[in-house]
Amino acid sequence: MWSPEADQEDIKDFALPLSQCGTGVSQVFAILYVVITTSESQVIIIDEPQSFLHPSAAKKLIEILKEFPQHQYFIATHSPQIITAANPATIVQLSYIDGETKAQIIDAKQTAQLRSLLDELGVSLSDVFGADNILWVEGPTEEKCFPLILDKLTDIKLRGTQILAVQNTGDLEGKHADLVFDIYDKLSGGNTLFPAAIGFILDEEGRTQQKKDDLKRRSKKNGNKLEFLTRKLYENYLLEPEAIAHVINQEDCSRDQPIYENEIQSWLDVNKNQFIKETSEDADWLKVVDGANLLKKLFSEKTDNKVSFIKTKHSYELTEWLLKNKSDSLQEIANLLIKILNP
């Protein structure tokens, strides 16, 4: 075996015996030999090509096979990339249930619709493929931080449950839930590769009680649990002055003197009302304040614009600090997760 460049330049030293190549190379050669040299239509069965090939190589193998449509291919795989590349006419899903293997045919047209619907949410088939069920959350910050809270404050193990954010925000801020429920409405009643939802945890984010009740009814109709945070945003649980001071000091290496907890508290006392809508009647400012924008301005002012608040990065760091030092502040979220994930 040698590269095309070595062959053209007759550089035999660059050639390698097939025995010195990885097992994937010989297996691909064997598959392609049969596919290319056989003149009559054949039934070709390939078992788990991703087990002996790099993901990109497995995808290229599928693309080559599609150039020889006279054959009929049966491919066993756990890879969503291979399913996507193959765009198969028929998908048979095998499940091990009560000591026996059961097969069900997946509607290929429905799978194409699934991909389209997932695109609307900003997630891919590989995000959900292989999961037993999904816990949907409002955004990527919660997707990163909730598993950390589960690990530190509960005895629950995720195992086959995937915590997944609706990431395609655009002009849909605050309406992610409608998109998620639309997927289940459109795909309900059919066999698909889409795992069942175990439930939803969403931001309160100014939703009216009527809106929350409507969403809970839609969730219950599909047999799923839905819970709302009692505060406007997840970031509202992170507004602990000592934690904020710690993260700023860690991020702003140019400071001559560290910033202290009392400086953060004073800033919050003076500025918090700027981030509360005048119509709010809730006496607890932590429930109604726009915590994300508050942190954005706080980081900017207290670091002279040297450090910008990045939700997914700094919220995670704040969460880590709180779990190590003041875990009670996140116990409410832990309780919500227990309520959703416990059968």
Stockholm file with secondary structure:
# STOCKHOLM 1.0

chainA/1-343         MWSPEADQEDIKDFALPLSQCGTGVSQVFAILYVVITTSESQVIIIDEPQSFLHPSAAKKLIEILKEFPQHQYFIATHSPQIITAANPATIVQLSYIDGETKAQIIDAKQTAQLRSLLDELGVSLSDVFGADNILWVEGPTEEKCFPLILDKLTDIKLRGTQILAVQNTGDLEGKHADLVFDIYDKLSGGNTLFPAAIGFILDEEGRTQQKKDDLKRRSKKNGNKLEFLTRKLYENYLLEPEAIAHVINQEDCSRDQPIYENEIQSWLDVNKNQFIKETSEDADWLKVVDGANLLKKLFSEKTDNKVSFIKTKHSYELTEWLLKNKSDSLQEIANLLIKILNP
#=GR chainA/1-343 SS CCCHHHHHTTCGGGCCCGGGSCHHHHHHHHHHHHHHHCCSCCEEEEECGGGTSCHHHHHHHHHHHTTCTTSEEEEECCCHHHHHHHCCSCEEEEEEETTEEEEEEECHHHHHHHHHHHHHHTCCHHHHTTCSEEEEESSHHHHHHHHHHHHHHCCCCCTTEEEEECCCCTTCTTCHHHHHHHHHHHHTTSCCSCCEEEEEEECCTTCCHHHHHHHHHHHHHTTCEEEECSSSSGGGGGCCHHHHHHHHHHHCTTCSSCCCHHHHHHHHHHHGGGGSCTTCCCSCHHHHSCHHHHHHHHHHHHTTTSSCCCHHHHHHHHHHHHHHHCGGGGHHHHHHHHHHHCC
#=GC SS_cons         CCCHHHHHTTCGGGCCCGGGSCHHHHHHHHHHHHHHHCCSCCEEEEECGGGTSCHHHHHHHHHHHTTCTTSEEEEECCCHHHHHHHCCSCEEEEEEETTEEEEEEECHHHHHHHHHHHHHHTCCHHHHTTCSEEEEESSHHHHHHHHHHHHHHCCCCCTTEEEEECCCCTTCTTCHHHHHHHHHHHHTTSCCSCCEEEEEEECCTTCCHHHHHHHHHHHHHTTCEEEECSSSSGGGGGCCHHHHHHHHHHHCTTCSSCCCHHHHHHHHHHHGGGGSCTTCCCSCHHHHSCHHHHHHHHHHHHTTTSSCCCHHHHHHHHHHHHHHHCGGGGHHHHHHHHHHHCC
//
